[in-house]
Structures are given as C-alpha cells and as structure tokens.
Amino acid sequence: MKMDLRCLRSFVTLADTLHFGRAAERLRRAQPALTQHIQRLEEELGVRLFERGPRNVSLTPVGAQFLVEARKVLEQVERAALVAARAQRGEVGNIELTYVSSMAYSGILPQLLAAFEGIAPDVTIGLTEADQQSQMTYLEEGRADVALVRLPLSHLPDNFSTITVRKERVVACLREGHRLAHRPVAVRELADESFLATHLEEGHGFYDTFVRICRAAGFEPRIASRSHQFATIVGLVAAGRGIALVPESVKKLTVPGVVYSDLIGPSITSDVAVAFRADGNAPSTQRLLKLCAELGDSASIRTTG
C-alpha cells in the first residue's frame, strides 16, 4: 500500500479540529483538496474514518484507532527528517579513526577527540590502533575514514589527501651515563652510534624523517634493531642496545635509565597529519576534517614539558 503523507497529515489535522474549514486553514490548502485527501485515504484503507453530519464531523471507532497509529507515523517521519538534517550538518554519524600508538601519549589524539566532542557530541568515533602500513590498508578498504599518521607517506593513493595537524620536535633518546647525555647534541656527534629505529622503510613516517636527519648531518645511520613501537625502542635504549631519535612526545614515556637531549641546529620536526579519502566522505567526517584543518592552521612546533 502506498500511503501519501499529505493524506495522513490531512487526516490527523481533521481529527484534531473535527471541522473541514478549520483543518483546511491550518493546512493552508483548499477545502476541496482536503476532502479529496480524506476520501483517497478511506478508499485505500477500505474503511470509513469519519462520520459526516450536516453540522459536525466525528471520528468513527476505526478512525479513532487509526489516529493513534497515524500520529506515530508522522512523529517518526518528523524524527527521521530531523536526523537527516543533523546528519547533513555533520551533527550525527559514525567515524572510524585509526592511529599509530604514539598519537595516544603525544596528546594529539586526546586533543582532537576532546575538541570534536565539543562541537559534535552525538557523533560516534570508533578507534583502532594500527601500524602505519595497516592504516593505509584500512583507508583503501574503507575500514577507516581517517588515519592519524606521521609524514611522509610516499605511496599515498591519488584519491587520498593529508592535513598536517602538528609539527613535533625530534630529540635524541640516550641511556643514562651516555657520553652525550644531559646536554644538547649535534646530530653529527651521533655518526658512530648504533641506532634503534622504527620498522618502516624510507618514504614512510618517522623512519624517513630519522634517515633524512642523519644524512643531512653527513652520515648513514647504522641500524642495530627495529621495532613497531617507540615504547619498545625506549626500553631497548635503557637496556644499552643503542640510541634513538624520537619525537619529543616520547619523553612522556618515563623509563628509568633513559634521558632525552635536544638536537642542536635548525628546528628538526616530525609532522603529524590526518590522511583521508579526498572525496565521498560523510558530513560528520567532513566536519572532523574541517576541525583538523583549523588545528593545522594553528600548527606550531610543540615542546613537551
């Protein structure tokens, strides 16, 4: 059965007023059109909804029962329309966000989530921690809408884009008692050291930043070990397995026997960004990306106390 919502609204309004003239006025339509709506509805249902007298109109028992359900239908339609309008404005919806582990303790992820909750509290954000290579897979397969990553991303598909949201200083992570501990360090002083590094290849994430820093200082880094997590790298530094260059937020991982030293020279940074599909994003995702762009506009080199 195809039921016209205009007929349903006409029925409910007439049931409320029990007067064709007043109902037509409230609906802002001609009385003959209202009469046609009621007749069409009764024909579709095969029932009589109103008793029509010379001076009054009243609901039949069937009409009274139908009125209860008709109100529910119109209320549900109204709710659906409101939800659609809110969804179009990005006020409701679901976003899947994937992030590398360092985003959690760097403060970037908590800051972004808190800021977005302040403007879109009814949008649900699902969180998945993953390494950067898996993040790209999630984005391409549609399992994630946005990814918090460390630049660069050399193999980013053409239909994806990035917004930089934070520039973070790079520092040296050293074992307590190391000859360079407790003072600023020139990168060239690290040329003979064994490094602990992330598992990515050149062109990807922090590993690319690390290699470029060393090469700019005139040497090729000697890699002693690789790890997926900065936390593991810091632990290995404490164990005397080598040194590392890390984003400054890693200093929040307080591990006994480890110290952090600033690097001498022009600001050396690791850029944090959101990666996303360039088109086809839901309004709620677009709203999150707008917030990221605003954070990016104010992005500065952050230091961690």
ZIHUKA-V699139 format. One record per backbone hydrogen bond with DSSP energy under -1.0 kcal/mol. CO is the residue of the C=O (numbers start at 1). NH is the residue of the N-H. Records with the same first field share a line. If there is no record, write none. Layout:
BEGIN
CO: NH + NH
END
This chain:
BEGIN
4: 8
5: 9
6: 10
7: 11
8: 12
9: 13
10: 14
11: 15
12: 16
13: 17
14: 18
19: 23
20: 24
21: 25
22: 26
23: 27
24: 29
30: 34
31: 35
32: 36
33: 37
34: 38
35: 39
36: 40
37: 41
38: 42
39: 43
40: 44
41: 45
42: 46 + 47
49: 60
51: 58
56: 53
58: 51
60: 64
61: 65
62: 66
63: 67
64: 68
65: 69
66: 70
67: 71
68: 72
69: 73
70: 74
71: 75
72: 76
73: 77
74: 78
75: 79
76: 80
77: 81
78: 82
79: 83
80: 84
81: 85
82: 86
83: 87
84: 88
85: 89
86: 91
87: 90
93: 124
95: 126
96: 145 + 146
97: 128
98: 148
99: 130
100: 103
101: 104
102: 106
103: 109
107: 111
108: 112
109: 113
110: 114
111: 115
112: 116
113: 117
114: 118
116: 120
120: 123
124: 95
126: 97
128: 99
131: 135
132: 136
133: 137
134: 138
135: 139
136: 140
137: 141
138: 143 + 144
146: 98
147: 275
148: 100
149: 273
152: 205
153: 156
157: 160
159: 278
161: 276
163: 274
166: 272
167: 302
168: 270
169: 248
171: 246
172: 261
173: 244
174: 259
175: 178
178: 181
185: 264
186: 189
187: 190
188: 191
190: 193
194: 243
195: 224 + 225
197: 227
201: 204
203: 154
204: 208
205: 209
206: 210
207: 211
208: 212
209: 213
210: 214
211: 215
212: 216
214: 219
215: 218
222: 195
225: 197
227: 199
229: 233
230: 234
231: 235
232: 236
233: 237
234: 238
235: 239
236: 241
237: 240
243: 196
244: 173
246: 171
247: 250
248: 251
249: 252
250: 253
252: 254
255: 258
257: 176
259: 174
261: 172
262: 185
268: 170
270: 168
271: 151
272: 165 + 166
273: 149
274: 163
275: 147
276: 161
282: 286
283: 287
284: 288
285: 289
286: 290
287: 291
288: 292
289: 293
290: 294
291: 295
292: 296
293: 297
294: 298
296: 299
300: 167
302: 169
END
